[in-house]
Amino acid sequence: MNRVELAATLTEIPPLRHTPAGLPVLRLQMVHESEVIEAGLPRQVSMEIKAVALGDVALALAKAPQGSPVQIVGFLAPQRQGSDRLVLHIQQLVQAH
């Protein structure tokens, strides 16, 4: 299963674009910071994440101000076929503040 649930802060929200078929697409940058327990010990996690949203999710995120906290559900996929770099594809915006 390839499912990611994440709380993050929107750090870069470029202008909304459209695919050749007219589907709204938004490529954005987010940052996540948390503390998790690994092997019984606390660990600080801080990372920048590249993400993409399509359709209604892209429209909703395009309206969010930079610095907004969001909670999303999505999946990871290579940036391009054969690439080692991953991009988070946002399928659902659970909560935006």
C-alpha positions in Angstrom: 0.0 0.0 0.0 1.3 3.5 -0.8 -0.5 5.9 1.5 0.8 9.0 3.2 -1.0 11.1 5.9 0.9 14.2 6.8 0.5 17.5 8.7 2.6 20.2 7.1 3.0 23.9 6.5 2.7 25.3 3.0 5.9 27.1 2.1 5.7 27.7 -1.6 2.5 28.1 -3.6 3.1 29.0 -7.2 0.3 30.1 -9.5 -2.2 27.5 -10.4 -1.7 25.9 -13.9 -3.7 23.6 -16.1 -2.9 20.4 -17.9 -3.4 20.3 -21.7 -6.8 18.7 -20.9 -7.8 21.7 -18.7 -7.3 20.0 -15.3 -6.1 22.3 -12.6 -2.6 21.4 -11.3 -0.6 22.9 -8.5 3.0 22.0 -7.7 4.0 23.2 -4.2 6.5 22.9 -1.4 5.7 22.0 2.2 7.6 21.6 5.4 6.9 19.0 8.1 8.2 19.0 11.6 7.4 16.5 14.3 8.7 14.2 17.0 8.3 10.5 16.6 9.3 7.5 18.7 11.7 5.1 17.0 13.1 2.1 18.8 11.7 3.5 22.0 13.5 6.8 21.7 12.2 10.2 20.6 13.4 11.5 17.2 13.0 14.9 15.7 11.9 14.9 12.1 12.1 18.0 9.9 11.8 17.8 6.1 10.9 19.8 3.0 8.5 18.0 0.7 7.7 18.6 -3.0 4.0 17.9 -3.7 1.5 18.0 -6.5 -2.3 18.4 -6.4 -4.8 18.0 -9.2 -8.4 19.0 -9.7 -10.5 20.3 -6.8 -7.6 19.7 -4.3 -5.4 21.9 -6.4 -8.1 24.7 -6.5 -8.5 24.6 -2.7 -4.7 24.6 -2.0 -4.2 27.5 -4.5 -6.4 29.7 -2.3 -4.5 28.9 0.9 -2.0 31.5 2.1 1.7 30.7 2.3 2.5 29.5 5.8 -0.9 27.7 6.2 -0.9 24.5 8.1 -2.6 21.6 6.3 -3.4 18.0 6.9 -3.3 15.9 3.7 -3.6 12.3 2.4 -1.8 11.1 -0.7 0.8 8.8 -2.2 4.4 8.9 -3.2 5.5 8.5 -6.8 8.8 9.2 -8.7 9.2 12.8 -10.0 9.6 11.3 -13.5 9.7 7.8 -14.8 13.1 6.3 -13.7 13.8 9.1 -11.2 15.0 8.4 -7.6 13.3 11.6 -6.4 9.9 11.3 -4.9 6.9 13.7 -5.0 3.9 13.6 -2.7 0.7 13.4 -4.8 -2.0 15.0 -2.7 -5.4 13.2 -3.1 -7.3 14.7 -0.2 -7.1 17.9 1.9 -8.3 16.7 5.3 -7.9 20.0 7.0 -6.7 23.5 6.1 -6.5 26.4 8.6 
